[in-house]
Amino acid sequence: MRERIGRLRARALAIAERRLPALTRLKQPEALPILLHRRRLYVLPTAFGVALGGLLALMGLGALNYDNNPALILAFLLASTAHTSLLQGYLALRGLRLVAVHAEPVHAGETLQLQCHFDAAESRPRHGIELVRGAQSSFFSMPSEGESVVTLTVPAEHRGWLSVGRLSLRTRRPLGLFVVWSWLHPQARVLVYPRPEAHAPPLPKPSRNGAPQRRRGPDEEIHGLRDYRRGDALRTVAWKRSAQAGRLLVREFDTPGGRDAVLDWHTLAGLGAEQRIARLTRWLLEAERQGLRSELRLPGRQIGPDRGPLHRHRCLRELALLPA
């Protein structure tokens, strides 16, 4: 009996999803790009629109009662204007397409600048469009051709992946009589770095290894060449050798007795997991500020030693995605 009830429930749910695609779409994240077509747009009159509709109804009844043709013409003229404003608001949203969502990572406790990229499948100018996420909103316009980047300020409260969530796109132009809106639920997420410890102890003393360490610097002796990596200074690029090889090559330098800051998870045994993450985050940022190479040692993995924006991002990403 239970299996039969379960089959009937599943069949009813499948029928509902086929017959009510607009309602089920609001609950499920969608892959980008998301196109706004006529079945995704909803229209309701505003309070001003309802008041104007009531006034026009009274004007029409009074004109018919007193056989006043000019008043009747005026009522129909105002009604046609309201209908045209509804059509303009509908056309402002139809054909819009959300193509990308991204944000530069920030630390937990800071505000994230969420950037949404829109373009249009139909070329016409669009004005007075509002993008809403929770309590945050931003107005934007789009030219007849091209795209617009809309920025929303989103609070980043916790480390790890932050889901973009459901967005609302709406407009009340041109007369504010109707509100036309649609829901967007992109299948996208952005990364939030861990919150650094506010009053962390000093950075552990960098280790000094007897063997020469390969470091970048303008005054050291050239050690050799290697492929370019993101974050390398342009002054270290060997332009002549790069032209000969057909790819970017970077000069490496020797610095005897190099200094590496070792950031080891296991040395913080007296702290909880979140406290360890916050302290390692603070030490990593401090090592980058001092220009030191850092080596991050986590359970089951090791990153570095290295330095630069790419190394910092790799370490902060690993710290942010550690299980709670």
RAPE-V130285 format. One record per residue. N is the residue number from 1. RES is the residue in three letters. D_CENTER is the distance of its C-alpha to the mean C-alpha in whole Angstrom. Layout:
BEGIN
n: <N/N>
res: <RES/RES>
d_center: <D_CENTER/D_CENTER>
END
This chain:
BEGIN
n: <1/2/3/4/5/6/7/8/9/10/11/12/13/14/15/16/17/18/19/20/21/22/23/24/25/26/27/28/29/30/31/32/33/34/35/36/37/38/39/40/41/42/43/44/45/46/47/48/49/50/51/52/53/54/55/56/57/58/59/60/61/62/63/64/65/66/67/68/69/70/71/72/73/74/75/76/77/78/79/80/81/82/83/84/85/86/87/88/89/90/91/92/93/94/95/96/97/98/99/100/101/102/103/104/105/106/107/108/109/110/111/112/113/114/115/116/117/118/119/120/121/122/123/124/125/126/127/128/129/130/131/132/133/134/135/136/137/138/139/140/141/142/143/144/145/146/147/148/149/150/151/152/153/154/155/156/157/158/159/160/161/162/163/164/165/166/167/168/169/170/171/172/173/174/175/176/177/178/179/180/181/182/183/184/185/186/187/188/189/190/191/192/193/194/195/196/197/198/199/200/201/202/203/204/205/206/207/208/209/210/211/212/213/214/215/216/217/218/219/220/221/222/223/224/225/226/227/228/229/230/231/232/233/234/235/236/237/238/239/240/241/242/243/244/245/246/247/248/249/250/251/252/253/254/255/256/257/258/259/260/261/262/263/264/265/266/267/268/269/270/271/272/273/274/275/276/277/278/279/280/281/282/283/284/285/286/287/288/289/290/291/292/293/294/295/296/297/298/299/300/301/302/303/304/305/306/307/308/309/310/311/312/313/314/315/316/317/318/319/320/321/322/323/324>
res: <MET/ARG/GLU/ARG/ILE/GLY/ARG/LEU/ARG/ALA/ARG/ALA/LEU/ALA/ILE/ALA/GLU/ARG/ARG/LEU/PRO/ALA/LEU/THR/ARG/LEU/LYS/GLN/PRO/GLU/ALA/LEU/PRO/ILE/LEU/LEU/HIS/ARG/ARG/ARG/LEU/TYR/VAL/LEU/PRO/THR/ALA/PHE/GLY/VAL/ALA/LEU/GLY/GLY/LEU/LEU/ALA/LEU/MET/GLY/LEU/GLY/ALA/LEU/ASN/TYR/ASP/ASN/ASN/PRO/ALA/LEU/ILE/LEU/ALA/PHE/LEU/LEU/ALA/SER/THR/ALA/HIS/THR/SER/LEU/LEU/GLN/GLY/TYR/LEU/ALA/LEU/ARG/GLY/LEU/ARG/LEU/VAL/ALA/VAL/HIS/ALA/GLU/PRO/VAL/HIS/ALA/GLY/GLU/THR/LEU/GLN/LEU/GLN/CYS/HIS/PHE/ASP/ALA/ALA/GLU/SER/ARG/PRO/ARG/HIS/GLY/ILE/GLU/LEU/VAL/ARG/GLY/ALA/GLN/SER/SER/PHE/PHE/SER/MET/PRO/SER/GLU/GLY/GLU/SER/VAL/VAL/THR/LEU/THR/VAL/PRO/ALA/GLU/HIS/ARG/GLY/TRP/LEU/SER/VAL/GLY/ARG/LEU/SER/LEU/ARG/THR/ARG/ARG/PRO/LEU/GLY/LEU/PHE/VAL/VAL/TRP/SER/TRP/LEU/HIS/PRO/GLN/ALA/ARG/VAL/LEU/VAL/TYR/PRO/ARG/PRO/GLU/ALA/HIS/ALA/PRO/PRO/LEU/PRO/LYS/PRO/SER/ARG/ASN/GLY/ALA/PRO/GLN/ARG/ARG/ARG/GLY/PRO/ASP/GLU/GLU/ILE/HIS/GLY/LEU/ARG/ASP/TYR/ARG/ARG/GLY/ASP/ALA/LEU/ARG/THR/VAL/ALA/TRP/LYS/ARG/SER/ALA/GLN/ALA/GLY/ARG/LEU/LEU/VAL/ARG/GLU/PHE/ASP/THR/PRO/GLY/GLY/ARG/ASP/ALA/VAL/LEU/ASP/TRP/HIS/THR/LEU/ALA/GLY/LEU/GLY/ALA/GLU/GLN/ARG/ILE/ALA/ARG/LEU/THR/ARG/TRP/LEU/LEU/GLU/ALA/GLU/ARG/GLN/GLY/LEU/ARG/SER/GLU/LEU/ARG/LEU/PRO/GLY/ARG/GLN/ILE/GLY/PRO/ASP/ARG/GLY/PRO/LEU/HIS/ARG/HIS/ARG/CYS/LEU/ARG/GLU/LEU/ALA/LEU/LEU/PRO/ALA>
d_center: <47/44/43/44/42/39/39/40/37/35/37/36/32/32/34/32/29/31/32/29/26/24/24/23/20/19/19/18/14/15/14/12/14/15/18/19/23/26/26/22/23/25/27/29/31/31/33/35/35/37/39/40/40/43/44/45/46/49/49/50/52/54/55/56/58/60/60/58/56/55/53/52/51/49/47/46/45/42/41/41/39/36/36/35/32/31/31/29/26/26/26/23/21/23/22/18/16/12/12/8/5/4/4/8/9/12/14/15/16/14/12/8/7/4/5/7/10/13/16/20/22/25/26/26/25/23/23/22/19/17/13/13/11/14/16/13/14/14/17/17/19/20/23/25/23/20/17/15/11/10/9/8/10/9/12/11/15/15/15/14/11/9/8/6/10/12/11/15/16/19/22/25/27/29/32/30/32/29/26/24/21/19/16/13/12/10/11/7/6/6/9/11/14/17/19/22/25/27/30/30/34/34/33/35/38/37/39/42/42/46/45/43/39/37/36/34/36/38/42/42/44/42/42/40/38/35/32/29/26/23/23/27/29/30/33/34/33/37/37/40/40/36/38/41/38/36/33/32/34/33/37/37/39/41/41/44/43/39/37/35/33/33/30/32/30/34/35/34/36/36/33/30/27/25/27/28/24/24/27/26/23/25/27/25/24/27/29/26/27/31/30/31/31/29/30/28/30/28/30/30/28/29/27/29/31/28/27/24/20/20/22/20/17/19/21/18/16/20/20/17/17/21/22/23>
END
